[in-house]
Structures are given as C-alpha cells and as structure tokens.
Amino acid sequence: MSTPASATAPELQLLRPDHASALLSFEEANRAYFAASIPDRGDAYFRDFDARHRALLAEQAEGACYFHVLVGEGDEILGRINLVDVADGAAELGYRIAQKAAGRGLATRAVRQVCDLAATAYGLTRLRAATTHDNAGSHAVLTRTGFVPVGDVRLDGVPGTGYALTL
C-alpha cells in the first residue's frame, strides 16, 4: 500500500523585509497561545510592528542578531528561531512555533538547523537558552538538540532553567 505524498517541509529562512506581513499574522494568530507559556509581547509590539521589524533587520545587518522564520506552504510563517545578543562567539537562542504546527518536531528540526548555522555560517561556538519550568515542550526541544541545563533563571519573574550548548 502506498502512503500519500506529504506536504513540503517548512523551510528555514533568514528574516527579510518581505516577511513582515506574514510574521505579523503569525504573531497575532498565536498571541494567546504563546502568552500561556512565555511573557506576552504587549500591545505596543503589535501597534509598532513595522518599525520593530525594520529595527530587527538593522540589528541583523550589523551582525548583532540572526532572525529566522520557518516558512510553510503559501509563505505562511509557522515559527521563529532567533539568535540574539551575539558577542564573543556566543548568542542567546529563542524560538516559538505556531500552535497549529506544534507537536510535529518542527521546533527540534529548526533549532538543529539554526545550531548548525550558528557554528558554520555565523562562527559561533556557544549558545545559551532558557525556558520556564512549566514549558515541557521547550525543555524537550533543548534536551533533544544537545543543550544541557546550567542552572535556575528567572524569565520576567517566572522561575525557569538556563541551558547551554557548546558548538
């Protein structure tokens, strides 16, 4: 018996100016979902989105950050995987996956891809990440991708775990 052809896997892309509209749609559609496990971005983020997007692209052009989007069919953004605060061969990893795409291994795959890019394209040697204690999905993604717990942290006042990965 043959299996049906699967949809094309989402593609990891470096953030570009033309991603703005789809990225805003992604953030708006998933705001409540994200706010259940991480601090909400706040109304100003959405109100000032275009200026924020331009600022992110400027930071990326300077090499201070690398912002990636996971693009699915129809150019729909299904996730974000970012490297921020790049300095001294290290960066902070952050990611979020759309509610409708969660549980399919996309975060794990995308984090692995960004870790490879961090080492090969961006010349980084260390990554940091953190997640709240109650975010089991993020703990699983970080562990699956080789991150090791390095201690307790607070994320906007919420207890969490810090992680590190040597590339």
Secondary structure, 3 states (H helix, E strand, C coil): CCCCCCCCCCEEEECCHHHHHHHHHHHHHCHHHHHCCCCCCCHHHHHCHHHHHHHHHHHHHHCCCEEEEEECHHHCEEEEEEEEEEECCEEEEEEEECHHHCCCCHHHHHHHHHHHHHHHCCCCCEEEEEEECCCHHHHHHHHHCCCEEEEEEEECCEEEEEEEEEC
